[in-house]
Amino acid sequence: MIREAVELFDELIVAVGVNPDKHCTFSVDERIDMLNAVTRGFDKLRVDMFENQFLVNYAQSVGANYIIRGIRTASDYEYERAMRYVNSDLFPDITTLFLLPPREYAEVSSTMVKGLVGPRGWETVIRQYVPEPVSRKLLQMYSTDV
């Protein structure tokens, strides 16, 4: 989706939001490092982070006109549709656009990936669902051989 979105705009910011209610496998710094590694080579892209504010407030603070959100499932759509209306109530000049992920990633979620970690052979299986920097980090965290 990043490859598609970067073609649509003069600048793309991939923003990592800190949600204190979510338990993330990786720290914010680790997620930013992995995103920087995965997006290296996209000249019009930068990775940033925000916390203690709504995404739409962050978007407004950096002068963004659009928020790009990915939709994989019907439940994603229901949630994102509701958020789109809340965001437009707060900042009507910021438009939310929805993108579908490439087919090979449409069913991939962090929950699914976490569920693959552990059984014999997981190190090989995981590689087809996450970028190489993420795979490497997961191997460092969970592999007993590394």
C-alpha positions in Angstrom: 0.0 0.0 0.0 2.9 2.3 0.7 4.2 1.7 -2.9 0.8 2.7 -4.2 0.3 5.7 -2.0 3.8 7.2 -2.6 2.8 7.4 -6.3 -0.3 9.4 -5.5 1.3 12.3 -3.6 4.3 14.7 -3.7 5.1 13.6 -0.2 4.0 10.7 1.9 4.4 10.5 5.7 4.0 7.1 7.2 3.1 8.0 10.8 3.4 5.5 13.7 0.8 6.3 16.3 1.3 5.4 20.0 -1.8 3.8 21.5 -1.3 3.2 25.2 -4.2 0.7 25.1 -2.4 -1.6 22.7 0.3 -4.0 23.6 2.8 -3.9 20.7 5.4 -6.6 20.1 7.9 -3.9 19.0 8.7 -0.5 20.6 8.0 2.7 18.7 11.7 3.0 17.9 11.9 -0.5 16.6 8.8 0.0 14.4 10.3 3.2 13.0 13.6 1.5 12.3 11.9 -1.3 10.5 9.7 1.1 8.5 12.8 3.1 7.5 14.5 -0.1 6.4 11.5 -1.3 4.4 10.9 2.2 2.7 14.5 3.0 2.0 14.6 4.2 -1.6 11.3 6.1 -1.6 12.5 9.7 -2.0 9.1 11.2 -1.3 8.5 9.3 1.9 9.3 10.0 5.5 8.5 8.0 8.6 7.3 9.9 11.7 5.5 9.2 15.0 2.8 10.9 17.1 1.3 10.3 20.5 -1.4 11.6 22.7 -3.4 13.0 19.8 -5.8 11.9 17.2 -4.4 10.9 13.8 -6.4 13.7 12.2 -4.8 16.3 14.6 -1.4 15.0 13.7 -2.3 15.2 10.0 -3.4 18.8 10.4 -0.2 19.7 12.3 2.0 18.5 9.5 -0.2 20.2 6.8 -1.5 17.0 5.3 -4.6 17.1 3.1 -5.2 13.4 3.1 -5.2 10.4 5.4 -4.6 7.0 3.8 -6.1 4.0 5.5 -6.0 0.4 4.6 -9.0 -1.9 4.5 -8.6 -5.7 4.6 -11.9 -6.8 5.9 -15.5 -5.8 6.4 -14.8 -5.0 10.1 -11.9 -2.8 9.0 -14.3 -1.0 6.7 -16.9 -0.5 9.4 -14.3 0.9 11.9 -12.6 3.1 9.3 -15.9 4.5 7.9 -16.9 5.6 11.4 -13.4 7.2 12.0 -13.6 8.9 8.6 -16.7 10.7 9.7 -15.3 11.7 13.1 -12.1 13.0 11.4 -14.2 15.0 9.0 -16.1 16.5 11.9 -12.8 17.6 13.5 -11.1 18.8 10.3 -13.4 18.9 7.3 -10.5 19.9 4.9 -8.7 16.6 5.5 -9.9 13.8 3.3 -9.6 10.1 4.2 -8.9 7.7 1.3 -9.1 4.0 1.6 -6.8 1.6 -0.2 -7.0 -2.2 -0.4 -3.7 -4.1 0.3 -2.2 -6.2 -2.5 -3.9 -9.6 -2.7 -0.9 -11.4 -1.1 -1.2 -9.3 2.0 -5.0 -9.0 2.3 -5.3 -11.5 5.1 -2.1 -10.6 6.9 -2.5 -9.0 10.3 -0.2 -8.6 13.3 -2.4 -11.1 15.2 -2.0 -13.7 12.4 1.7 -13.2 12.2 2.1 -13.5 16.0 0.1 -16.8 15.9 2.6 -18.3 13.4 5.6 -17.8 15.7 6.6 -20.8 17.7 5.9 -24.1 16.0 8.7 -26.0 14.3 9.5 -24.3 11.0 7.9 -20.9 11.9 11.1 -19.1 10.9 10.6 -20.1 7.2 6.8 -19.6 7.2 6.9 -16.1 8.6 9.1 -14.8 5.8 6.3 -14.9 3.2 4.1 -12.6 5.4 6.4 -9.9 6.6 9.2 -7.8 5.1 12.7 -9.0 5.6 13.6 -6.4 8.4 10.5 -7.6 10.3 11.3 -11.2 9.8 14.9 -10.6 11.0 13.6 -8.8 14.1 11.1 -11.6 14.9 13.9 -14.2 14.6 16.1 -12.2 17.0 13.2 -12.0 19.5 11.8 -15.5 19.4 14.3 -17.9 17.8 16.1 -20.2 20.2 18.9 -20.8 17.7 19.8 -17.1 17.1 
